[in-house]
Amino acid sequence: MSMVEVAGFGVSMGNGIPELKQIADAVTTTQDEDGVGVAIDKYVLDN
């Protein structure tokens, strides 16, 4: 959790622990739903 707090913009997976999702700046889909790719598309590539 400390990485999310220190990062300029923290993203949690949709199936992450509730405490992490609560402090994250955004919550993406689960890993089964390609959450990392979804987050990169949305927050890095602005697609």
HTML snippet that shows the backbone in 3Dmol.js (N, CA, C, O; Angstrom):
<script src="https://3Dmol.org/build/3Dmol-min.js"></script>
<div id="view" style="width:600px;height:400px;position:relative"></div>
<script>
const pdb = `
ATOM      1  N   MET A   1       0.822  -1.200   0.000  1.00  0.00           N
ATOM      2  CA  MET A   1       0.000   0.000   0.000  1.00  0.00           C
ATOM      3  C   MET A   1       0.856   1.250   0.000  1.00  0.00           C
ATOM      4  O   MET A   1       0.432   2.276  -0.530  1.00  0.00           O
ATOM      5  N   SER A   2       2.044   1.199   0.575  1.00  0.00           N
ATOM      6  CA  SER A   2       2.869   2.401   0.628  1.00  0.00           C
ATOM      7  C   SER A   2       3.260   2.880  -0.767  1.00  0.00           C
ATOM      8  O   SER A   2       3.443   4.080  -0.968  1.00  0.00           O
ATOM      9  N   MET A   3       3.392   1.970  -1.738  1.00  0.00           N
ATOM     10  CA  MET A   3       3.710   2.388  -3.103  1.00  0.00           C
ATOM     11  C   MET A   3       2.596   3.243  -3.684  1.00  0.00           C
ATOM     12  O   MET A   3       2.863   4.235  -4.362  1.00  0.00           O
ATOM     13  N   VAL A   4       1.369   2.874  -3.429  1.00  0.00           N
ATOM     14  CA  VAL A   4       0.232   3.638  -3.945  1.00  0.00           C
ATOM     15  C   VAL A   4       0.177   5.006  -3.282  1.00  0.00           C
ATOM     16  O   VAL A   4      -0.175   5.993  -3.927  1.00  0.00           O
ATOM     17  N   GLU A   5       0.518   5.072  -2.018  1.00  0.00           N
ATOM     18  CA  GLU A   5       0.504   6.353  -1.303  1.00  0.00           C
ATOM     19  C   GLU A   5       1.609   7.282  -1.785  1.00  0.00           C
ATOM     20  O   GLU A   5       1.424   8.499  -1.804  1.00  0.00           O
ATOM     21  N   VAL A   6       2.758   6.728  -2.175  1.00  0.00           N
ATOM     22  CA  VAL A   6       3.909   7.531  -2.589  1.00  0.00           C
ATOM     23  C   VAL A   6       3.832   7.904  -4.067  1.00  0.00           C
ATOM     24  O   VAL A   6       4.332   8.953  -4.471  1.00  0.00           O
ATOM     25  N   ALA A   7       3.216   7.058  -4.863  1.00  0.00           N
ATOM     26  CA  ALA A   7       3.133   7.303  -6.307  1.00  0.00           C
ATOM     27  C   ALA A   7       2.367   8.592  -6.582  1.00  0.00           C
ATOM     28  O   ALA A   7       1.505   8.998  -5.803  1.00  0.00           O
ATOM     29  N   GLY A   8       2.691   9.215  -7.679  1.00  0.00           N
ATOM     30  CA  GLY A   8       1.963  10.411  -8.066  1.00  0.00           C
ATOM     31  C   GLY A   8       0.505  10.118  -8.371  1.00  0.00           C
ATOM     32  O   GLY A   8      -0.367  10.966  -8.178  1.00  0.00           O
ATOM     33  N   PHE A   9       0.250   8.910  -8.849  1.00  0.00           N
ATOM     34  CA  PHE A   9      -1.112   8.493  -9.187  1.00  0.00           C
ATOM     35  C   PHE A   9      -1.183   6.991  -8.980  1.00  0.00           C
ATOM     36  O   PHE A   9      -0.562   6.234  -9.726  1.00  0.00           O
ATOM     37  N   GLY A  10      -1.927   6.551  -7.983  1.00  0.00           N
ATOM     38  CA  GLY A  10      -2.003   5.130  -7.649  1.00  0.00           C
ATOM     39  C   GLY A  10      -3.267   4.489  -8.188  1.00  0.00           C
ATOM     40  O   GLY A  10      -4.362   5.036  -8.061  1.00  0.00           O
ATOM     41  N   VAL A  11      -3.099   3.308  -8.798  1.00  0.00           N
ATOM     42  CA  VAL A  11      -4.234   2.578  -9.360  1.00  0.00           C
ATOM     43  C   VAL A  11      -4.314   1.208  -8.703  1.00  0.00           C
ATOM     44  O   VAL A  11      -3.304   0.516  -8.576  1.00  0.00           O
ATOM     45  N   SER A  12      -5.484   0.826  -8.295  1.00  0.00           N
ATOM     46  CA  SER A  12      -5.724  -0.494  -7.713  1.00  0.00           C
ATOM     47  C   SER A  12      -6.480  -1.361  -8.708  1.00  0.00           C
ATOM     48  O   SER A  12      -7.281  -0.867  -9.502  1.00  0.00           O
ATOM     49  N   MET A  13      -6.213  -2.653  -8.653  1.00  0.00           N
ATOM     50  CA  MET A  13      -6.974  -3.599  -9.462  1.00  0.00           C
ATOM     51  C   MET A  13      -8.388  -3.694  -8.890  1.00  0.00           C
ATOM     52  O   MET A  13      -8.585  -3.496  -7.691  1.00  0.00           O
ATOM     53  N   GLY A  14      -9.344  -3.988  -9.714  1.00  0.00           N
ATOM     54  CA  GLY A  14     -10.733  -4.080  -9.287  1.00  0.00           C
ATOM     55  C   GLY A  14     -10.978  -5.132  -8.223  1.00  0.00           C
ATOM     56  O   GLY A  14     -11.910  -5.014  -7.428  1.00  0.00           O
ATOM     57  N   ASN A  15     -10.147  -6.154  -8.207  1.00  0.00           N
ATOM     58  CA  ASN A  15     -10.297  -7.197  -7.201  1.00  0.00           C
ATOM     59  C   ASN A  15      -9.253  -7.066  -6.099  1.00  0.00           C
ATOM     60  O   ASN A  15      -8.981  -8.026  -5.378  1.00  0.00           O
ATOM     61  N   GLY A  16      -8.670  -5.877  -5.970  1.00  0.00           N
ATOM     62  CA  GLY A  16      -7.696  -5.619  -4.906  1.00  0.00           C
ATOM     63  C   GLY A  16      -8.368  -5.569  -3.545  1.00  0.00           C
ATOM     64  O   GLY A  16      -9.594  -5.566  -3.433  1.00  0.00           O
ATOM     65  N   ILE A  17      -7.534  -5.530  -2.517  1.00  0.00           N
ATOM     66  CA  ILE A  17      -8.091  -5.487  -1.166  1.00  0.00           C
ATOM     67  C   ILE A  17      -8.793  -4.139  -0.938  1.00  0.00           C
ATOM     68  O   ILE A  17      -8.353  -3.112  -1.454  1.00  0.00           O
ATOM     69  N   PRO A  18      -9.866  -4.150  -0.179  1.00  0.00           N
ATOM     70  CA  PRO A  18     -10.650  -2.919   0.026  1.00  0.00           C
ATOM     71  C   PRO A  18      -9.817  -1.745   0.542  1.00  0.00           C
ATOM     72  O   PRO A  18     -10.046  -0.606   0.135  1.00  0.00           O
ATOM     73  N   GLU A  19      -8.860  -2.002   1.427  1.00  0.00           N
ATOM     74  CA  GLU A  19      -8.039  -0.914   1.977  1.00  0.00           C
ATOM     75  C   GLU A  19      -7.217  -0.241   0.885  1.00  0.00           C
ATOM     76  O   GLU A  19      -7.029   0.975   0.915  1.00  0.00           O
ATOM     77  N   LEU A  20      -6.729  -1.014  -0.072  1.00  0.00           N
ATOM     78  CA  LEU A  20      -5.944  -0.457  -1.167  1.00  0.00           C
ATOM     79  C   LEU A  20      -6.840   0.329  -2.116  1.00  0.00           C
ATOM     80  O   LEU A  20      -6.482   1.428  -2.541  1.00  0.00           O
ATOM     81  N   LYS A  21      -7.987  -0.220  -2.447  1.00  0.00           N
ATOM     82  CA  LYS A  21      -8.908   0.482  -3.340  1.00  0.00           C
ATOM     83  C   LYS A  21      -9.363   1.805  -2.731  1.00  0.00           C
ATOM     84  O   LYS A  21      -9.632   2.765  -3.453  1.00  0.00           O
ATOM     85  N   GLN A  22      -9.447   1.853  -1.419  1.00  0.00           N
ATOM     86  CA  GLN A  22      -9.893   3.070  -0.738  1.00  0.00           C
ATOM     87  C   GLN A  22      -8.874   4.206  -0.859  1.00  0.00           C
ATOM     88  O   GLN A  22      -9.264   5.370  -0.952  1.00  0.00           O
ATOM     89  N   ILE A  23      -7.577   3.888  -0.859  1.00  0.00           N
ATOM     90  CA  ILE A  23      -6.564   4.946  -0.920  1.00  0.00           C
ATOM     91  C   ILE A  23      -6.059   5.211  -2.330  1.00  0.00           C
ATOM     92  O   ILE A  23      -5.357   6.197  -2.554  1.00  0.00           O
ATOM     93  N   ALA A  24      -6.399   4.354  -3.284  1.00  0.00           N
ATOM     94  CA  ALA A  24      -5.952   4.538  -4.667  1.00  0.00           C
ATOM     95  C   ALA A  24      -6.662   5.732  -5.300  1.00  0.00           C
ATOM     96  O   ALA A  24      -7.780   6.083  -4.923  1.00  0.00           O
ATOM     97  N   ASP A  25      -5.993   6.342  -6.262  1.00  0.00           N
ATOM     98  CA  ASP A  25      -6.603   7.444  -7.005  1.00  0.00           C
ATOM     99  C   ASP A  25      -7.641   6.932  -8.001  1.00  0.00           C
ATOM    100  O   ASP A  25      -8.585   7.639  -8.352  1.00  0.00           O
ATOM    101  N   ALA A  26      -7.450   5.694  -8.446  1.00  0.00           N
ATOM    102  CA  ALA A  26      -8.377   5.088  -9.402  1.00  0.00           C
ATOM    103  C   ALA A  26      -8.413   3.585  -9.178  1.00  0.00           C
ATOM    104  O   ALA A  26      -7.462   2.998  -8.662  1.00  0.00           O
ATOM    105  N   VAL A  27      -9.507   2.977  -9.568  1.00  0.00           N
ATOM    106  CA  VAL A  27      -9.655   1.523  -9.509  1.00  0.00           C
ATOM    107  C   VAL A  27      -9.976   1.056 -10.921  1.00  0.00           C
ATOM    108  O   VAL A  27     -10.929   1.531 -11.539  1.00  0.00           O
ATOM    109  N   THR A  28      -9.179   0.125 -11.426  1.00  0.00           N
ATOM    110  CA  THR A  28      -9.389  -0.414 -12.767  1.00  0.00           C
ATOM    111  C   THR A  28     -10.119  -1.747 -12.668  1.00  0.00           C
ATOM    112  O   THR A  28     -10.563  -2.133 -11.587  1.00  0.00           O
ATOM    113  N   THR A  29     -10.245  -2.437 -13.766  1.00  0.00           N
ATOM    114  CA  THR A  29     -10.904  -3.738 -13.765  1.00  0.00           C
ATOM    115  C   THR A  29      -9.980  -4.788 -13.146  1.00  0.00           C
ATOM    116  O   THR A  29      -8.845  -4.480 -12.784  1.00  0.00           O
ATOM    117  N   THR A  30     -10.462  -6.016 -13.024  1.00  0.00           N
ATOM    118  CA  THR A  30      -9.668  -7.096 -12.427  1.00  0.00           C
ATOM    119  C   THR A  30      -8.573  -7.554 -13.382  1.00  0.00           C
ATOM    120  O   THR A  30      -8.555  -7.170 -14.551  1.00  0.00           O
ATOM    121  N   GLN A  31      -7.648  -8.390 -12.868  1.00  0.00           N
ATOM    122  CA  GLN A  31      -6.607  -8.912 -13.746  1.00  0.00           C
ATOM    123  C   GLN A  31      -7.203  -9.819 -14.816  1.00  0.00           C
ATOM    124  O   GLN A  31      -6.666  -9.898 -15.921  1.00  0.00           O
ATOM    125  N   ASP A  32      -8.294 -10.498 -14.512  1.00  0.00           N
ATOM    126  CA  ASP A  32      -8.956 -11.342 -15.511  1.00  0.00           C
ATOM    127  C   ASP A  32      -9.589 -10.512 -16.624  1.00  0.00           C
ATOM    128  O   ASP A  32      -9.848 -11.020 -17.715  1.00  0.00           O
ATOM    129  N   GLU A  33      -9.835  -9.245 -16.345  1.00  0.00           N
ATOM    130  CA  GLU A  33     -10.430  -8.334 -17.330  1.00  0.00           C
ATOM    131  C   GLU A  33      -9.384  -7.371 -17.894  1.00  0.00           C
ATOM    132  O   GLU A  33      -9.727  -6.288 -18.368  1.00  0.00           O
ATOM    133  N   ASP A  34      -8.095  -7.772 -17.841  1.00  0.00           N
ATOM    134  CA  ASP A  34      -6.986  -6.966 -18.377  1.00  0.00           C
ATOM    135  C   ASP A  34      -6.881  -5.590 -17.734  1.00  0.00           C
ATOM    136  O   ASP A  34      -6.666  -4.589 -18.418  1.00  0.00           O
ATOM    137  N   GLY A  35      -7.033  -5.548 -16.420  1.00  0.00           N
ATOM    138  CA  GLY A  35      -7.024  -4.288 -15.685  1.00  0.00           C
ATOM    139  C   GLY A  35      -5.790  -3.432 -15.881  1.00  0.00           C
ATOM    140  O   GLY A  35      -5.894  -2.207 -15.943  1.00  0.00           O
ATOM    141  N   VAL A  36      -4.616  -4.057 -15.981  1.00  0.00           N
ATOM    142  CA  VAL A  36      -3.392  -3.276 -16.192  1.00  0.00           C
ATOM    143  C   VAL A  36      -3.458  -2.582 -17.544  1.00  0.00           C
ATOM    144  O   VAL A  36      -3.165  -1.391 -17.646  1.00  0.00           O
ATOM    145  N   GLY A  37      -3.838  -3.312 -18.571  1.00  0.00           N
ATOM    146  CA  GLY A  37      -3.958  -2.721 -19.905  1.00  0.00           C
ATOM    147  C   GLY A  37      -5.014  -1.636 -19.959  1.00  0.00           C
ATOM    148  O   GLY A  37      -4.817  -0.601 -20.597  1.00  0.00           O
ATOM    149  N   VAL A  38      -6.121  -1.866 -19.299  1.00  0.00           N
ATOM    150  CA  VAL A  38      -7.197  -0.868 -19.249  1.00  0.00           C
ATOM    151  C   VAL A  38      -6.687   0.416 -18.596  1.00  0.00           C
ATOM    152  O   VAL A  38      -6.952   1.514 -19.086  1.00  0.00           O
ATOM    153  N   ALA A  39      -5.956   0.274 -17.494  1.00  0.00           N
ATOM    154  CA  ALA A  39      -5.430   1.449 -16.785  1.00  0.00           C
ATOM    155  C   ALA A  39      -4.391   2.179 -17.627  1.00  0.00           C
ATOM    156  O   ALA A  39      -4.386   3.409 -17.673  1.00  0.00           O
ATOM    157  N   ILE A  40      -3.511   1.435 -18.293  1.00  0.00           N
ATOM    158  CA  ILE A  40      -2.501   2.076 -19.151  1.00  0.00           C
ATOM    159  C   ILE A  40      -3.190   2.834 -20.274  1.00  0.00           C
ATOM    160  O   ILE A  40      -2.842   3.980 -20.558  1.00  0.00           O
ATOM    161  N   ASP A  41      -4.161   2.204 -20.912  1.00  0.00           N
ATOM    162  CA  ASP A  41      -4.917   2.875 -21.975  1.00  0.00           C
ATOM    163  C   ASP A  41      -5.553   4.166 -21.482  1.00  0.00           C
ATOM    164  O   ASP A  41      -5.459   5.207 -22.133  1.00  0.00           O
ATOM    165  N   LYS A  42      -6.195   4.087 -20.337  1.00  0.00           N
ATOM    166  CA  LYS A  42      -6.962   5.231 -19.838  1.00  0.00           C
ATOM    167  C   LYS A  42      -6.091   6.334 -19.243  1.00  0.00           C
ATOM    168  O   LYS A  42      -6.318   7.514 -19.508  1.00  0.00           O
ATOM    169  N   TYR A  43      -5.095   5.955 -18.438  1.00  0.00           N
ATOM    170  CA  TYR A  43      -4.358   6.967 -17.675  1.00  0.00           C
ATOM    171  C   TYR A  43      -2.990   7.323 -18.243  1.00  0.00           C
ATOM    172  O   TYR A  43      -2.452   8.384 -17.924  1.00  0.00           O
ATOM    173  N   VAL A  44      -2.417   6.461 -19.077  1.00  0.00           N
ATOM    174  CA  VAL A  44      -1.101   6.756 -19.648  1.00  0.00           C
ATOM    175  C   VAL A  44      -1.241   7.197 -21.103  1.00  0.00           C
ATOM    176  O   VAL A  44      -0.667   8.208 -21.510  1.00  0.00           O
ATOM    177  N   LEU A  45      -1.998   6.441 -21.872  1.00  0.00           N
ATOM    178  CA  LEU A  45      -2.139   6.739 -23.294  1.00  0.00           C
ATOM    179  C   LEU A  45      -3.321   7.649 -23.598  1.00  0.00           C
ATOM    180  O   LEU A  45      -3.465   8.114 -24.729  1.00  0.00           O
ATOM    181  N   ASP A  46      -4.165   7.910 -22.609  1.00  0.00           N
ATOM    182  CA  ASP A  46      -5.352   8.769 -22.766  1.00  0.00           C
ATOM    183  C   ASP A  46      -6.260   8.323 -23.901  1.00  0.00           C
ATOM    184  O   ASP A  46      -6.709   9.142 -24.702  1.00  0.00           O
ATOM    185  N   ASN A  47      -6.531   7.024 -23.969  1.00  0.00           N
ATOM    186  CA  ASN A  47      -7.436   6.495 -25.009  1.00  0.00           C
ATOM    187  C   ASN A  47      -8.809   6.296 -24.448  1.00  0.00           C
ATOM    188  O   ASN A  47      -9.711   5.859 -25.162  1.00  0.00           O
TER     189      ASN A  47
END
`;
const viewer = $3Dmol.createViewer("view");
viewer.addModel(pdb, "pdb");
viewer.setStyle({}, {cartoon: {color: "spectrum"}});
viewer.zoomTo();
viewer.render();
</script>
